[in-house]
Amino acid sequence: MKAAFITQTGPPEVITYGDLPQPKPGRRQCLIKVAAVDVNPIDVYVRSGAIPMKLSFPFILGRDLAGTVVEAGAGVRGYKPGDRVWASNQGAEGRPGTFAEYAAVDYRWLNLIPEGVSDEDIVSLSLTGITAQLGLVRNAALRPREILFVNGGTGGVGACVVQMAKILGARVIATAGTDEKVAACRDLGADLAINYRTQDVVAAVRDFAPEGVNVWWETLREPDFDRAIPLLALRGRMVIMAGREARPPFPVGPFYVKDCSLHGLAVFNSSAREQRAAANAINRWVAEGKLRARIDRVLPLEQAAAAHRLQEESTVQKTGALAGKLVLRP
């Protein structure tokens, strides 16, 4: 089968598109004919070696997939050949990645694709959607009529956060770096969209939320806690999901006197059961037309190196070049 893989960590050029043996499903696995995969920032960090991981080479890249079951192991429950499925959290803890024509996936990580939903849409919502749902519901316990702020409302996770917060009944403030992206935030449902390059974010937030923000979702790798914490409401919650090497100053006093809480969120720590609960919500919202994918472009899998370069420029070099997810088709 064709696959995009690495035999060492390094720049995008270390990615090889070539032939590898087709996997054989184990007793609890389904063999999936992959129809679509996506690129996530975590893929860039693993490929580059920025995140130390025990990798078995050749290592197939990718966390998410959408496709069709072609074979089910004897111990598989709930899935059969012909079922359209999606999965996330692959390419970790000994599980092969997804950038290939076929993948063998433990059925506990699989979810059925709702009727009428495309492979590209569901795969682009997989890791980002699970991250957003777990952070909003499990970690922050977002409630109706609360106010949520998210930095970067058109990014992969940010776009899901905006939409899900609205689904959950919150009022949403989102930032973006261009007028076009500000308009996109409004289209996703944001009640207030701020251009952080041309507007005073702090003044706009205070005007919209004079009693403070209930949930602050931070997507930046270097959070500015000195700016954010004064804007939190009493018992405000912050969710942080990036910045492994970040060591920003933290104003302890203003934080604790308001009974605030800080929630770290690394989605790979969540169990298959936790991810299934999030996936069920995603499936329901997508089927109801409440949750929409934001896809920047769709490329063939053979262009995996170019896709990684684009993702790295947008995420690590902070060019903001992408306006949605990168999806690849084998």
Residue pairs with C-beta under 8 A, 6 or more apart in sequence:
1 19
1 20
1 21
1 22
1 100
1 101
1 102
2 17
2 18
2 19
2 20
2 100
2 101
2 301
2 302
2 330
3 17
3 18
3 19
3 20
3 60
3 99
3 100
3 101
4 15
4 16
4 17
4 60
4 61
4 62
4 99
4 100
4 301
4 302
4 304
4 305
4 328
5 15
5 16
5 18
5 20
5 58
5 59
5 60
5 61
5 97
5 99
5 100
6 14
6 15
6 16
6 47
6 55
6 57
6 58
6 59
6 61
7 14
7 16
7 57
7 58
7 59
8 14
8 57
9 46
9 47
9 48
9 49
9 55
10 47
10 48
10 49
11 48
12 47
12 305
12 306
12 308
12 309
12 312
13 305
14 47
15 47
15 61
15 304
15 305
15 308
16 58
17 301
17 302
17 304
17 305
20 58
20 60
20 100
22 101
22 102
23 31
23 96
23 102
23 103
23 104
24 31
24 104
25 31
25 71
25 72
25 73
25 104
26 73
26 104
26 106
27 73
27 74
27 75
27 76
28 73
28 75
28 76
28 106
28 107
28 108
29 73
29 76
29 104
29 105
29 106
29 107
30 69
30 71
30 72
30 73
30 76
30 79
30 85
30 104
30 105
30 107
30 110
31 69
31 70
31 71
31 72
31 102
31 103
31 104
32 65
32 67
32 68
32 69
32 70
32 85
32 87
32 102
32 103
32 104
32 105
33 67
33 68
33 70
33 101
33 102
34 65
34 66
34 67
34 98
34 100
34 101
34 102
34 103
34 330
35 65
35 66
35 67
35 68
35 119
35 329
35 330
36 65
36 66
36 67
36 119
36 120
36 123
36 298
36 327
36 328
36 329
37 62
37 64
37 65
37 66
37 98
37 99
37 123
37 301
37 327
37 328
37 329
37 330
38 62
38 63
38 64
38 123
38 124
38 126
38 127
38 325
38 326
38 327
38 328
39 62
39 307
39 308
39 310
39 311
39 325
39 326
39 327
39 328
40 63
40 64
40 127
40 128
40 156
40 311
41 156
41 242
41 311
41 315
41 316
42 51
42 63
42 127
42 268
43 61
43 62
43 63
43 91
43 308
43 311
44 50
44 308
44 311
44 312
44 315
44 316
45 51
46 53
46 55
46 61
46 91
47 61
47 308
48 312
51 244
53 92
56 94
59 91
59 97
60 91
60 96
60 97
60 98
60 99
60 100
61 91
61 97
61 98
61 99
61 304
61 308
62 90
62 91
62 97
62 98
62 99
62 100
63 88
63 89
63 90
63 91
63 92
63 97
63 98
63 126
63 127
64 86
64 87
64 88
64 90
64 98
64 123
64 126
64 127
65 86
65 87
65 90
65 98
65 103
65 105
65 123
66 84
66 85
66 86
66 113
66 119
66 120
66 122
66 123
66 126
67 84
67 85
67 86
67 103
67 119
68 82
68 83
68 84
68 85
69 79
69 80
69 81
69 82
69 83
69 84
69 85
70 81
70 102
71 81
72 79
72 80
72 81
72 107
73 107
76 107
77 107
78 107
79 85
79 107
79 110
79 112
83 112
84 112
84 113
84 119
85 110
85 111
85 112
85 113
86 110
86 111
86 113
86 119
86 122
86 123
86 126
86 279
87 98
87 105
87 109
87 110
87 111
87 126
88 109
88 126
88 127
88 130
88 275
88 279
89 95
89 109
89 127
89 130
89 267
89 268
89 270
89 272
89 275
90 96
90 97
90 98
90 103
90 105
90 109
91 97
91 98
92 268
95 105
95 106
95 109
96 103
96 104
97 103
99 301
99 304
99 328
99 330
100 301
100 330
101 330
106 272
108 272
108 273
108 276
109 272
109 275
111 276
111 279
111 280
111 283
112 283
113 119
113 122
113 283
114 122
114 283
114 286
114 287
115 287
116 287
117 286
117 287
120 293
120 295
120 298
120 327
120 329
121 286
121 292
121 293
121 295
122 286
122 293
123 327
124 156
124 293
124 294
124 295
124 324
124 325
124 327
125 160
125 282
125 286
125 291
125 293
126 282
127 156
127 267
128 156
128 157
128 159
128 160
128 325
129 160
129 164
129 278
129 279
129 282
129 291
130 267
130 270
130 275
130 278
130 279
130 282
131 157
131 160
131 241
131 265
131 267
132 157
132 160
132 161
132 164
133 160
133 164
133 278
133 281
133 282
134 265
134 267
134 270
134 274
134 275
134 278
135 161
135 217
135 239
135 241
135 263
135 265
136 142
136 148
136 161
136 164
136 165
136 168
136 215
136 217
136 239
137 168
137 278
137 281
138 274
139 237
139 239
139 263
139 265
140 215
140 217
140 237
140 239
140 263
141 237
142 148
142 165
142 168
142 170
142 214
142 215
143 168
143 169
143 170
143 214
144 168
144 169
144 170
145 169
145 170
145 171
146 170
146 171
146 214
146 215
147 170
147 171
147 172
147 173
147 208
147 209
147 212
147 213
147 214
147 215
147 233
148 161
148 165
148 170
148 171
148 172
148 173
148 213
148 214
148 215
148 216
148 217
149 172
149 173
149 174
149 205
149 209
149 213
149 215
149 216
149 217
149 231
150 158
150 161
150 162
150 165
150 172
150 173
150 174
150 175
150 217
150 219
151 158
151 175
151 196
151 217
151 218
151 219
151 220
152 158
152 174
152 175
152 176
152 219
152 220
153 159
153 161
153 162
153 172
153 174
153 175
153 176
153 181
153 184
153 185
153 188
153 190
153 193
154 174
154 176
154 181
154 184
154 185
154 188
154 294
154 323
154 324
155 219
156 294
156 324
156 325
157 219
157 241
158 174
158 217
158 219
159 188
159 294
159 324
160 291
161 217
162 172
162 174
162 185
162 188
162 189
162 190
163 188
163 189
163 285
163 290
163 291
163 292
164 285
164 291
165 172
165 215
166 172
166 188
166 189
167 285
167 290
167 291
170 214
170 215
171 191
172 189
172 190
172 191
172 192
173 190
173 191
173 192
173 193
173 194
173 204
173 205
173 208
173 209
173 213
174 185
174 188
174 190
174 192
174 193
174 194
175 185
175 193
175 194
175 195
175 196
175 201
176 182
176 184
176 185
176 193
176 194
176 195
176 196
177 195
177 196
177 197
177 320
178 195
178 197
178 320
179 195
180 323
181 320
181 323
182 193
182 194
182 195
183 193
184 294
184 323
185 193
186 193
188 292
188 294
191 208
192 204
192 208
194 201
194 204
194 205
201 227
202 227
202 231
205 213
205 231
206 231
209 231
209 233
211 233
211 234
212 231
212 232
212 233
212 234
212 236
212 258
213 231
213 232
213 233
213 236
214 232
214 233
214 235
214 236
214 237
215 236
215 237
215 238
215 239
216 228
216 231
216 232
216 236
216 237
216 238
216 239
217 238
217 239
217 241
218 228
218 238
218 239
218 240
218 241
218 242
219 241
219 242
220 242
220 243
221 242
221 243
221 246
222 243
222 246
222 248
223 240
223 243
223 246
223 248
224 248
225 248
225 249
225 250
225 251
225 255
226 249
226 251
228 238
229 238
229 251
229 254
229 255
229 260
230 254
232 238
232 255
232 258
232 260
233 258
234 258
234 259
235 258
235 259
235 260
235 261
236 258
236 260
236 261
237 260
237 261
237 262
237 263
238 260
238 261
238 262
238 263
239 263
239 265
240 262
240 263
240 264
240 265
241 264
241 265
241 266
241 267
255 262
267 275
270 278
282 291
285 291
293 324
293 325
294 323
294 324
294 325
295 324
295 325
295 326
295 327
296 322
296 323
296 324
296 325
296 326
297 324
297 326
297 327
298 327
298 328
298 329
299 306
299 307
299 326
299 327
299 328
299 329
300 328
300 329
300 330
301 328
301 329
301 330
303 328
304 328
307 326
307 328
310 321
310 322
310 326
311 322
311 326
313 319
313 321
314 320
314 321
314 322
